Amino acid sequence: MFGAAKELRAICARGVVCLQIAHVRFTVNHMVHYQARLDATFAALSDVTRRGVLEQLGGSDASITDLAQRFHMTLTGMKKHVSILEQAGLVSTEKVGRVRTCKLGPRELEEAAAWIEQHRQLWSARFDALDELVEHLKRKEKADAQRKRR
Amino acid sequence: MPNEREGSSAVMNRTVVERKSDRELVVKRTFNAPAHIVFEAWSKPELFKQWWVPKSVGMTLVSCDMDIRTGGAYRLVFSHPAFDQPMAFFGTYREVTPHKRIVWANEESDEGAVTTVTFEENDGKTLVTFHELYPTTAALEDALAGSAEGLPEQFAQLDELLAGRS
């Protein structure tokens, strides 16, 4: 039943790619809102080179030239991969002088905010219910005390 | 009762959630009642059952055993339409100080959190601080997924999504 997901987990059993998958998995919760984002993310993660790039950037930032050399491809080819990762928010790039440096993207920060929001919703609901129960118990205690006094 | 919520101000009742560190979650809320009442609602299974699982989560608390004393055990069993099997959460109370403090260690896996809840009474109101400490960052990241939403459901959704793409 969970075949495809299992396969995906097996493909990226470790490192930063796994971290990104955890984020994707988390994002699945918000599927209605993030459908388009998910499409971009899955498209970005569907390629072995791009998963390798993420793993590489999890260790340290790198220039497009570095990455092209490491993955034995042309500068143009690597630029295309990086651009797909960038559109998915998995990588961000910055050009300093003539060198474009790549690092892991802003997605992580967004996920952290979403994580807090999800917990906030759970706990607000939980504590609203506790609040009602506590009000009820308090009134009951008062009523009992008054009855005893009489 | 029409005035059911009289005396509880909306501002005071705000729930504050904070990720204190990579491995810590802190939730705070002030309740308009003395500590012994809030503690009672937290420590008696029949009362605990009434508020612990928000309706929006879609889960049912099937059973709730709480031997609430230092060294005592707890076991909560949940069911969810998306799970074939009910899910059990269990562990041990490391410290129980009535009306003040409960500490429990979750024992379903090595990645279980240690949770500390404190009840601080001030002027008839009680500040509840819920503090969870996870052994690893990954365990904390997965915590909500594992408890409230459930991984099987998420992986089923992921499966559908991936199946649609291939």
Interface residues (C-beta under 8 A of the other chain):
Chain A: M1 F2 G3 A4 A5 K6 L8 A22 V24 R25 F26 V28 N29 M31 L38 F42 S46 A112 W115 I116 Q118 H119 R120 Q121 L122 W123 S124 A125 R126 F127 D128 A129 L130 D131 E132 L133 V134 E135 L137 K138 E141
Chain B: E4 R5 G7 S8 N13 T15 V17 E18 R19 L25 V27 R29 F31 N32 A33 P34 I37 V38 E40 A41 W42 L47 Q50 W51 W52 V53 P54 K55 S56 V57 V128 F130 A138 E141 D142 L144 A145 A148 E149 L151 P152 Q154 F155 A156 Q157 L158 D159 L161 L162 A163 R165 S166
